[in-house]
């Protein structure tokens, strides 16, 4: 005969139920944020969009072949793939060669992202009081 105390049974039922998920329903987790880096590569601009904002990344990680986007078209595709409500922090680190492109390009990307419900935050926006 199997004896189970009511407390243990209740805990087991709770743990079992806590693992259940509803199909096609996403949790309302807050946006985790992404980082966008840009740099001049000859006459062209290259970009990298990386998940998470709490890690200091090496230059090698940012410029890695598997994460480098070779032009605006690829960058727009990556931005369009982000979930609505995400925030992308555009990082600038001139000492390591990461710069912002022209104001015209920045505004074009901001408008494009807003159309996809993604917010781009520029370095100057972060330091405002």
N, C-alpha and C positions, 0 to 999 in steps of 0.2 A: 504494500500500500504506500502510495506517495503522499507525503505530508508537506504542505506548503502553507506557510503562515500568510495571513491576509496582507500583512505589510509587504512581504516579498512579492506576492502576487500583484499587488497594486503597483509596486515599483516596476515590475516586469511589463505590465500592461502599459504603464506610462512610457517606459523606454521604447517599447514596440511602436506605440502610437506616435511618439516624437520623431520617428524615422519615416513616417508616411509623408508623401508629398502629393500634391495635386498636379496632374499632368497639365502641361501648357500654361502653368502659372509660375511667374518668376517672383522670387522674394524681392521685397522692396529694400534692397541693400543700397547704401549710399554709394555714389560714384567713387571709384578708387583713384581716378585720375591717371593721366598719361603725360609723358614728357615728349616734346617735339624739339629736335635739334636740327639746325640747318648750317651748311657750310658751302663755300665756294669750291668747286672742283673744276679747275681750269676756267672755262667760260660759262660753265653750267652750275646750277645749284643742286646739291644733294640734301636729302632729309632722312631723318630717322624718328620713328614714333615708338616709344617704349612704355610698357605698362608699369604703373606704380610711380610714386613720387617721393619715396622716403629713402631711396638708395643713391649714394654717390656712385656714379658710373665712370668706368675708365674710358678713355678715348677709344681704345680698341673695341670695347663693347658697343659704343655709340656708332662707330664707323664700320662695324662688322658687315661683311658682304651680305649676309642673310637678312639684315635689318635695314640696309640702305635702300632708300627710294630714290631713283635716278632723276626724277623730274616732277613737276607739278601734277601731271596727270596721275602718276603713281601715288603721290601724296594725297590727292583728292580721293582716290580709291580707298586708301587706308583710312582716311578720316570718315568716309561714308560708311565704312564697315563697323565703326564704333557704335555702341548702344546709345540711343537717345538719352540725353541728360548728362553725358560724360563731360569732363572738363579736361582740356589739354593745356598744359603749361609750357609755353614756348621758352626754352632756356637759351641764354646767351652767355658764352664764356670765351671772350675774345683771346685770352691767354692761350687757350687750346684750339683756337680757330673757329669756334662756333659763333656765327654772326647771324643777324636778321637780314633778310633780303630787303628789297625796296619797299617803301610804304605802300605802293600800289599793289605789289604782290601780297603783302600782309593783309590789306583790306579785301582783296579778292578771296583769299583763303578764309578770312573771318566771315564774309558773306556766305560763302559756300557752306561752311560748317554750321552757321546759324540755320541754314535751310535744312540741315540734317539734325537739328536740335543738339548740336555739340558746341560747347563754348571754348574759344581759344583765349587764354589769358597771357598777355605779354609781360615781359619782365617789368616794365614801367608800371603796369597795373598792380603788381604785387606790392610794390613799395609805397603806394599811395596811402596816406593816413586814413 
